[in-house]
Amino acid sequence: MKEGQGILTVISGFSGAGKGTVTRKILEQYDNYALSISATTRDPREGEENGREYFFKTAEEFEKMIAKDELIEYAKYVNNYYGTPKMYVQEQLQKGKDVILEIEIQGALKVKEKYPDTLLLFITPPSAQELKNRLIRRGTEEMDVIEKRMKTAAWEAQFMDQYDYIVINDELQTCVEELHAIIQSEHKKSARNLVFAEKIKEELEKEVKD
């Protein structure tokens, strides 16, 4: 990646872990982030707007985007397509923005495969019981759907060790601050500052010779 470029950050987590709320809070509290809005074929939930939470597409529209290579990644999850439009992400990274993708595990691992510098963050509640409680309190789905989401979470948990960091969302503000600190610390990694390191080495060699 180019130095000065933003960091592509994927936030994933179980349905009901609060990753959407955490992402929204990061964008509200800190300036240097851009949210990549995903495209999906699922129906909007109450209060959601096209172009804000998601770009809502028909299956036919989504499959045209796949055919035109307009997505960084895409996956099918609970019988619906989800994917990340490419152009916006690339533009924001070049401006130096840290771009957050809030996507599920299949998509996250595909992004990491295509873009190895991607930072993968996994959000989880402190326990399985708390996850189920949050899904119930959300009040948007019947119990049979909640049970299906719990089974999906059990499968997703097998991939947690493929993420760079696991962050427990127990207290919201603490979780937000931890995520922000992790992302910003990535900018200081030596692998992301090789040009600067080489410049200092050359300057020091010149000073010593002089």
N, C-alpha and C positions, 0 to 999 in steps of 0.2 A: 504493500500500500504506500501511497505518497505521504510524506510528512506534511502535517498541517491539514490533512484530510480527516473528516469525521470518522468515527468508529461505527460500524454496522453492528447493532446490538439486537439480539433476539431474546425476547422474554416469553417464556412458555410456562405452563403450569396446568394442574388439573382444572377442569371446569368447576368453578366455585371457589378456587383458591384466592381470588381477588386480584388477579393480574391486571384486569382492565382498570380497576380502581387505582391500583398502584401506578400504572402507566399514566393515567390521567393526572394524578397528583405530581408526578415528576415533571410533566409538561407545564403544569401550573406554577410550580415553585422554582424552576430553573430555566434559564434562557436558551442554552445551547443545544436543545433537542428538537428533533422533528419526528413526527409520528408517520410511519408509512401506513396508509389505510389499505386494508386488505379487500380483495374482491371475494364475494361468496354467493352461492346459490341458495343459501338458507333464507327463510322468511324473516323480515324485520321483526324484532321484539317491540313491545310498546315503548314509545319514546325515541326509538332509533330513527335516524334520518339517512337517506342515501347520500354518500359523499362525506359523512361525518364519522359514524361508527364503521361503516363498510360501504363499498360499492356493491349494491345488490344487483345481481345478474341472473338471467335465466341460464339454464344448462347450455342452451345453444350459444348464447353470447359468450359464456365462459370458455366453451370448447373452441370458439373462434380465436379467443385470446391465446389459448394454448397453441393453436396451429400457427399463429403469427409470431410466436416466441416473445410475447409481450409480458411474460411473468418471470420473476426470479425463481420462484418455486410454486408448486401447487400440490394439493393432496385432497383426498376424499376422506371426510370425517363425519360419522353418523349420517351417512347417505347424502351429504352435501359437499360440493367443491369449496375449497378455500385457496386463495393464492395471493401472491405479492406482485403488484405491477412494478415493472423495472425502471421506467424512465424517471419517475419522481425520486426514487431512492438514490440513483446515481447523481442526479442534480444536487440534492441536499448534501451528500457526502463530499462532493467537490467544493461546496461552499464552506466546508469545515463543520457542518452540523453533525452531531451524533444522532444517527437515525435508529429509531426503535421500531422493530417489527414485533408485534404481539401475535404470535402464530403457534400452532400446535406442533407436537414433537416430530412427526413425519416431515413437515415442511422445514423445521429448524435444522434437522440433520442434513437435509438436501442443501440448504443454504451454506452450512458449514463445509460441505463437500465441495461446492462450487467456489466458495469464498473462504479460504482457510483462516483469514484474519478476523472473521466474525466472532464476536463475544456472545457466548450462550449462557443465559441466566434462567434458572428454574425456580419458580415461586411455588411454595407449598404451605398449607396450613400446618399447625403443630401436630395434628393427629388425624387419623382417618375418620374418627367420630366427629371432629370439628368440621371436616370437609362435608360430611353428610348433613350436619346441622345447617351449614351455610346454604347448601343446595335447597334444603327444605324451606329455610327462611326467605330465600329469593322469591318463592311463590310463583314461579313462571312455568312450572312443569309438574305433571302428575308423578305419582310415586314410581310407576313402572319406568318412566324416563329417567328418574333420579337413580334407580337401581342400575339401569343401563350405563349411566354416567359413572357410577361407582365401579362397575366392572371394567369400563374403559380406563379409569384411573389406575386400577390394579395392573392393567397391561402397561400403561404409560410409565408407571414407577420403575419398570425394568430398564428404562433408558436414562434415568436420572444421572447415572455416573458418567454419561457422555457429555454432560454440560460442564462448563468451566466453573460455575458457582451455583450453589443451592442456597436460597435465601428463604427463611421462614417468615411468613406473613402472619404474625401473631398480633402485634400492635402496628397499625398502619403507618404512622409517621416514622417509626423506627425502621420499618422495612423500606420506605421511600429513601431515607437518608443512607441506608446501607447500600442500596442499589446505585444511587448517585455516586457514592464514594468509590464503589467498585469500577464503574464505568470511567470515572475521571482518572483513577489510578492506572488504567490501561494505557492512557496517553503517555505515561512515564516509562513504560516498558522499553528496554533496550532494543528489542526487535522492531519497535515502531519508530526508533530514533537513530537508525544506522547512518543516515547521511550526516546528521549533526555530530555523531561520535567520530566519524571519519574526518570531518572538518577540524575538530579539536585535535585529533591525532596529527594531522598535517601541520596545523599551526604550531603545536608543541615541537614537532621535529624541526621545523624551520627555526624556532626560537633557540633550540639547543645548538643547531649548526651555526647560527649567527653568533 
